[in-house]
Amino acid sequence: MLADTREQIIDPRTAYQIVYLLQGVVEYGTGRSVSVVGKPLAGKTGTSNESRDTWFVGFSPDLACGIYVGFDNPRTLGKVEQGATVAAPIFRDFMKGALADVPATPFRVPPGIEFVSVDRLTGDLAAQGSRDRSTKPSNREPRLAIPERRRSW
């Protein structure tokens, strides 16, 4: 294996929290159609004004891919077209093939992240027995934490 000698430019804990948020786009948000790949994926949809351009930029722990859909001479793709309906399905199909024979590998959790129970209404640490709590990754700053999700892979 080759050593990774690149300069670290962002705290790995912060990077993980961003990845975790982008996993939510795939699991619960506008990129939900991508979740059928059945592997850990994260990403973000996008749509320009008047649906002239749409995109989905996403990744697994070891593969990144961006899909852009638009015309060379800008015009609308259609009133209801958006990144979720045009670009995300292309990304889904690509990743389904690219990851077909690759085992599902979860995103790596860096040292310094702990999962804490957070009150969904306030963002504060949840009181024991609270009904409005969820478990989130934290770098000991609960307001920056995000909800834990059940994974299907």
CYANA upper distance limits for C-alpha pairs under 8 A (distance plus 0.5 A):
 10 ILE  CA     14 THR  CA      7.51
 10 ILE  CA     15 ALA  CA      7.13
 11 ASP  CA     15 ALA  CA      6.84
 12 PRO  CA     16 TYR  CA      6.58
 12 PRO  CA    110 PRO  CA      6.71
 13 ARG  CA     17 GLN  CA      6.88
 13 ARG  CA    109 VAL  CA      8.47
 13 ARG  CA    110 PRO  CA      6.65
 13 ARG  CA    111 PRO  CA      8.07
 13 ARG  CA    112 GLY  CA      7.22
 13 ARG  CA    113 ILE  CA      6.76
 13 ARG  CA    139 ASN  CA      6.90
 14 THR  CA     18 ILE  CA      6.90
 14 THR  CA    139 ASN  CA      8.44
 15 ALA  CA     19 VAL  CA      6.74
 16 TYR  CA     20 TYR  CA      6.53
 16 TYR  CA    108 ARG  CA      8.35
 16 TYR  CA    109 VAL  CA      7.14
 16 TYR  CA    110 PRO  CA      7.72
 17 GLN  CA     21 LEU  CA      6.76
 17 GLN  CA    137 PRO  CA      7.61
 17 GLN  CA    138 SER  CA      8.34
 17 GLN  CA    144 LEU  CA      8.43
 17 GLN  CA    145 ALA  CA      7.55
 17 GLN  CA    146 ILE  CA      7.68
 18 ILE  CA     22 LEU  CA      6.79
 19 VAL  CA     23 GLN  CA      6.66
 19 VAL  CA     42 ALA  CA      7.10
 20 TYR  CA     24 GLY  CA      7.09
 20 TYR  CA     42 ALA  CA      8.16
 20 TYR  CA    146 ILE  CA      7.75
 21 LEU  CA     25 VAL  CA      7.45
 21 LEU  CA    146 ILE  CA      7.35
 22 LEU  CA     26 VAL  CA      7.42
 22 LEU  CA     42 ALA  CA      5.30
 22 LEU  CA     43 GLY  CA      5.61
 22 LEU  CA     44 LYS  CA      6.98
 23 GLN  CA     27 GLU  CA      6.65
 23 GLN  CA     40 PRO  CA      8.21
 23 GLN  CA     41 LEU  CA      6.55
 23 GLN  CA     42 ALA  CA      4.49
 23 GLN  CA     43 GLY  CA      7.02
 24 GLY  CA     28 TYR  CA      5.94
 24 GLY  CA     29 GLY  CA      6.90
 24 GLY  CA     42 ALA  CA      7.75
 25 VAL  CA     29 GLY  CA      4.74
 25 VAL  CA     30 THR  CA      6.38
 25 VAL  CA     31 GLY  CA      5.83
 25 VAL  CA     32 ARG  CA      7.19
 25 VAL  CA     42 ALA  CA      7.31
 25 VAL  CA     43 GLY  CA      6.87
 25 VAL  CA     44 LYS  CA      6.88
 26 VAL  CA     30 THR  CA      7.44
 26 VAL  CA     31 GLY  CA      4.88
 26 VAL  CA     32 ARG  CA      5.05
 26 VAL  CA     33 SER  CA      7.81
 26 VAL  CA     34 VAL  CA      6.55
 26 VAL  CA     35 SER  CA      6.28
 26 VAL  CA     41 LEU  CA      7.26
 26 VAL  CA     42 ALA  CA      6.25
 26 VAL  CA     43 GLY  CA      6.93
 26 VAL  CA     44 LYS  CA      8.37
 27 GLU  CA     31 GLY  CA      7.77
 27 GLU  CA     32 ARG  CA      5.86
 27 GLU  CA     35 SER  CA      6.55
 28 TYR  CA     32 ARG  CA      6.24
 30 THR  CA     44 LYS  CA      8.32
 30 THR  CA     45 THR  CA      7.06
 30 THR  CA     84 ALA  CA      5.96
 31 GLY  CA     35 SER  CA      8.08
 31 GLY  CA     43 GLY  CA      7.67
 31 GLY  CA     44 LYS  CA      7.30
 31 GLY  CA     45 THR  CA      6.88
 31 GLY  CA     84 ALA  CA      6.20
 31 GLY  CA     88 ALA  CA      6.78
 33 SER  CA     84 ALA  CA      8.14
 33 SER  CA     88 ALA  CA      7.52
 33 SER  CA     89 PRO  CA      7.23
 33 SER  CA     92 ARG  CA      7.78
 34 VAL  CA     41 LEU  CA      8.42
 34 VAL  CA     88 ALA  CA      7.00
 34 VAL  CA     89 PRO  CA      7.25
 34 VAL  CA     91 PHE  CA      7.83
 34 VAL  CA     92 ARG  CA      5.30
 35 SER  CA     39 LYS  CA      7.92
 35 SER  CA     41 LEU  CA      7.83
 35 SER  CA     92 ARG  CA      8.38
 36 VAL  CA     92 ARG  CA      8.26
 37 VAL  CA     92 ARG  CA      7.08
 37 VAL  CA     95 MET  CA      7.51
 37 VAL  CA     96 LYS  CA      5.70
 38 GLY  CA    104 ALA  CA      8.31
 38 GLY  CA    152 SER  CA      7.46
 38 GLY  CA    153 TRP  CA      6.33
 39 LYS  CA     60 SER  CA      8.17
 39 LYS  CA     99 LEU  CA      8.44
 39 LYS  CA    104 ALA  CA      5.59
 39 LYS  CA    105 THR  CA      7.83
 39 LYS  CA    153 TRP  CA      6.51
 40 PRO  CA     60 SER  CA      6.43
 40 PRO  CA     61 PRO  CA      7.93
 40 PRO  CA    104 ALA  CA      7.02
 40 PRO  CA    105 THR  CA      7.17
 40 PRO  CA    106 PRO  CA      6.23
 40 PRO  CA    107 PHE  CA      7.53
 40 PRO  CA    153 TRP  CA      7.88
 41 LEU  CA     58 GLY  CA      7.55
 41 LEU  CA     59 PHE  CA      6.13
 41 LEU  CA     60 SER  CA      5.14
 41 LEU  CA     61 PRO  CA      8.00
 42 ALA  CA     58 GLY  CA      5.96
 42 ALA  CA     59 PHE  CA      5.99
 42 ALA  CA     60 SER  CA      7.01
 43 GLY  CA     56 PHE  CA      7.39
 43 GLY  CA     57 VAL  CA      5.94
 43 GLY  CA     58 GLY  CA      4.21
 43 GLY  CA     59 PHE  CA      6.69
 44 LYS  CA     56 PHE  CA      6.13
 44 LYS  CA     57 VAL  CA      6.02
 44 LYS  CA     58 GLY  CA      6.80
 45 THR  CA     54 THR  CA      8.10
 45 THR  CA     55 TRP  CA      6.24
 45 THR  CA     56 PHE  CA      4.91
 45 THR  CA     57 VAL  CA      7.16
 45 THR  CA     83 GLY  CA      5.38
 45 THR  CA     84 ALA  CA      6.45
 45 THR  CA     87 ALA  CA      8.22
 45 THR  CA     88 ALA  CA      7.48
 46 GLY  CA     54 THR  CA      6.02
 46 GLY  CA     55 TRP  CA      5.57
 46 GLY  CA     56 PHE  CA      6.73
 46 GLY  CA     82 GLN  CA      7.51
 46 GLY  CA     83 GLY  CA      5.44
 46 GLY  CA     84 ALA  CA      8.21
 47 THR  CA     51 SER  CA      6.34
 47 THR  CA     52 ARG  CA      8.11
 47 THR  CA     53 ASP  CA      6.34
 47 THR  CA     54 THR  CA      4.91
 47 THR  CA     55 TRP  CA      7.04
 47 THR  CA     82 GLN  CA      5.75
 47 THR  CA     83 GLY  CA      5.90
 48 SER  CA     52 ARG  CA      6.37
 48 SER  CA     53 ASP  CA      5.79
 48 SER  CA     54 THR  CA      6.90
 49 ASN  CA     53 ASP  CA      8.37
 50 GLU  CA     76 THR  CA      6.42
 50 GLU  CA     79 LYS  CA      7.51
 51 SER  CA     76 THR  CA      5.78
 51 SER  CA     77 LEU  CA      6.24
 51 SER  CA     78 GLY  CA      7.01
 51 SER  CA     79 LYS  CA      7.17
 51 SER  CA     80 VAL  CA      8.10
 51 SER  CA     81 GLU  CA      6.58
 51 SER  CA     82 GLN  CA      6.71
 52 ARG  CA     70 GLY  CA      6.61
 52 ARG  CA     71 PHE  CA      8.04
 52 ARG  CA     74 PRO  CA      6.65
 52 ARG  CA     75 ARG  CA      5.86
 52 ARG  CA     76 THR  CA      4.69
 52 ARG  CA     77 LEU  CA      6.11
 53 ASP  CA     68 TYR  CA      7.73
 53 ASP  CA     69 VAL  CA      6.25
 53 ASP  CA     70 GLY  CA      5.08
 53 ASP  CA     71 PHE  CA      8.10
 53 ASP  CA     76 THR  CA      8.04
 53 ASP  CA     77 LEU  CA      7.76
 53 ASP  CA     82 GLN  CA      8.44
 54 THR  CA     68 TYR  CA      6.43
 54 THR  CA     69 VAL  CA      5.76
 54 THR  CA     70 GLY  CA      7.08
 54 THR  CA     81 GLU  CA      8.39
 54 THR  CA     82 GLN  CA      6.12
 54 THR  CA     83 GLY  CA      5.04
 54 THR  CA     86 VAL  CA      7.39
 54 THR  CA     87 ALA  CA      6.70
 55 TRP  CA     66 GLY  CA      7.76
 55 TRP  CA     67 ILE  CA      5.81
 55 TRP  CA     68 TYR  CA      4.90
 55 TRP  CA     69 VAL  CA      6.59
 55 TRP  CA     82 GLN  CA      8.44
 55 TRP  CA     83 GLY  CA      5.43
 55 TRP  CA     86 VAL  CA      8.23
 55 TRP  CA     87 ALA  CA      5.59
 55 TRP  CA     88 ALA  CA      7.74
 56 PHE  CA     66 GLY  CA      6.36
 56 PHE  CA     67 ILE  CA      5.74
 56 PHE  CA     68 TYR  CA      7.29
 56 PHE  CA     83 GLY  CA      6.42
 56 PHE  CA     84 ALA  CA      8.05
 56 PHE  CA     87 ALA  CA      5.88
 56 PHE  CA     88 ALA  CA      5.86
 56 PHE  CA     91 PHE  CA      7.42
 57 VAL  CA     64 ALA  CA      8.24
 57 VAL  CA     65 CYS  CA      6.48
 57 VAL  CA     66 GLY  CA      4.67
 57 VAL  CA     67 ILE  CA      6.67
 58 GLY  CA     64 ALA  CA      6.38
 58 GLY  CA     65 CYS  CA      6.11
 58 GLY  CA     66 GLY  CA      6.78
 58 GLY  CA     91 PHE  CA      8.26
 59 PHE  CA     63 LEU  CA      5.98
 59 PHE  CA     64 ALA  CA      4.59
 59 PHE  CA     65 CYS  CA      6.57
 60 SER  CA     64 ALA  CA      6.90
 60 SER  CA    107 PHE  CA      8.07
 61 PRO  CA    105 THR  CA      7.43
 61 PRO  CA    106 PRO  CA      7.37
 61 PRO  CA    107 PHE  CA      5.78
 61 PRO  CA    108 ARG  CA      7.99
 65 CYS  CA     91 PHE  CA      7.83
 66 GLY  CA     91 PHE  CA      7.93
 67 ILE  CA     87 ALA  CA      6.30
 67 ILE  CA     88 ALA  CA      8.14
 67 ILE  CA     90 ILE  CA      7.67
 67 ILE  CA     91 PHE  CA      6.83
 68 TYR  CA     87 ALA  CA      6.95
 69 VAL  CA     86 VAL  CA      7.77
 69 VAL  CA     87 ALA  CA      6.80
 70 GLY  CA     74 PRO  CA      7.67
 70 GLY  CA     75 ARG  CA      8.46
 70 GLY  CA     77 LEU  CA      7.53
 71 PHE  CA     75 ARG  CA      7.08
 77 LEU  CA     81 GLU  CA      6.68
 81 GLU  CA     85 THR  CA      6.55
 81 GLU  CA     86 VAL  CA      6.94
 82 GLN  CA     86 VAL  CA      6.49
 82 GLN  CA     87 ALA  CA      8.15
 83 GLY  CA     87 ALA  CA      5.49
 83 GLY  CA     88 ALA  CA      6.50
 84 ALA  CA     88 ALA  CA      5.61
 84 ALA  CA     89 PRO  CA      7.88
 85 THR  CA     89 PRO  CA      7.17
 86 VAL  CA     90 ILE  CA      7.64
 87 ALA  CA     91 PHE  CA      6.87
 88 ALA  CA     92 ARG  CA      6.51
 89 PRO  CA     93 ASP  CA      6.65
 90 ILE  CA     94 PHE  CA      6.70
 91 PHE  CA     95 MET  CA      6.56
 92 ARG  CA     96 LYS  CA      6.46
 93 ASP  CA     97 GLY  CA      6.97
 94 PHE  CA     98 ALA  CA      6.56
 95 MET  CA     99 LEU  CA      6.15
 95 MET  CA    100 ALA  CA      8.38
 96 LYS  CA    100 ALA  CA      6.22
 99 LEU  CA    103 PRO  CA      8.26
104 ALA  CA    153 TRP  CA      7.17
109 VAL  CA    113 ILE  CA      7.38
112 GLY  CA    139 ASN  CA      6.48
113 ILE  CA    137 PRO  CA      6.56
113 ILE  CA    138 SER  CA      5.90
113 ILE  CA    139 ASN  CA      5.44
113 ILE  CA    140 ARG  CA      8.16
114 GLU  CA    137 PRO  CA      6.03
114 GLU  CA    138 SER  CA      5.86
114 GLU  CA    139 ASN  CA      6.99
114 GLU  CA    140 ARG  CA      7.97
115 PHE  CA    135 THR  CA      6.53
115 PHE  CA    136 LYS  CA      5.61
115 PHE  CA    137 PRO  CA      4.77
115 PHE  CA    138 SER  CA      6.32
116 VAL  CA    125 LEU  CA      7.88
116 VAL  CA    135 THR  CA      5.77
116 VAL  CA    136 LYS  CA      5.88
116 VAL  CA    137 PRO  CA      6.83
116 VAL  CA    138 SER  CA      7.03
116 VAL  CA    142 PRO  CA      8.14
117 SER  CA    125 LEU  CA      6.52
117 SER  CA    126 ALA  CA      5.96
117 SER  CA    133 ARG  CA      6.49
117 SER  CA    134 SER  CA      5.84
117 SER  CA    135 THR  CA      4.80
117 SER  CA    136 LYS  CA      6.72
118 VAL  CA    123 GLY  CA      6.32
118 VAL  CA    124 ASP  CA      6.15
118 VAL  CA    125 LEU  CA      4.98
118 VAL  CA    126 ALA  CA      5.08
118 VAL  CA    133 ARG  CA      5.76
118 VAL  CA    134 SER  CA      5.99
118 VAL  CA    135 THR  CA      6.61
118 VAL  CA    136 LYS  CA      7.21
118 VAL  CA    142 PRO  CA      7.34
119 ASP  CA    123 GLY  CA      5.75
119 ASP  CA    124 ASP  CA      6.03
119 ASP  CA    125 LEU  CA      6.39
119 ASP  CA    126 ALA  CA      4.99
119 ASP  CA    127 ALA  CA      8.14
119 ASP  CA    130 SER  CA      8.02
119 ASP  CA    132 ASP  CA      6.01
119 ASP  CA    133 ARG  CA      4.92
119 ASP  CA    134 SER  CA      7.17
120 ARG  CA    132 ASP  CA      5.95
120 ARG  CA    133 ARG  CA      5.92
120 ARG  CA    134 SER  CA      7.07
121 LEU  CA    132 ASP  CA      7.37
123 GLY  CA    142 PRO  CA      7.07
123 GLY  CA    143 ARG  CA      5.71
124 ASP  CA    142 PRO  CA      6.65
124 ASP  CA    143 ARG  CA      6.97
125 LEU  CA    142 PRO  CA      6.92
126 ALA  CA    130 SER  CA      6.79
126 ALA  CA    132 ASP  CA      8.36
126 ALA  CA    133 ARG  CA      6.40
134 SER  CA    147 PRO  CA      6.40
134 SER  CA    148 GLU  CA      7.26
135 THR  CA    146 ILE  CA      8.32
135 THR  CA    147 PRO  CA      6.07
135 THR  CA    148 GLU  CA      5.59
136 LYS  CA    145 ALA  CA      5.92
136 LYS  CA    146 ILE  CA      5.27
136 LYS  CA    147 PRO  CA      4.84
136 LYS  CA    148 GLU  CA      5.43
137 PRO  CA    145 ALA  CA      5.85
137 PRO  CA    146 ILE  CA      6.54
137 PRO  CA    147 PRO  CA      7.73
137 PRO  CA    148 GLU  CA      7.63
138 SER  CA    142 PRO  CA      6.32
138 SER  CA    144 LEU  CA      7.36
138 SER  CA    145 ALA  CA      5.38
138 SER  CA    146 ILE  CA      8.15
139 ASN  CA    145 ALA  CA      8.19
141 GLU  CA    145 ALA  CA      7.45
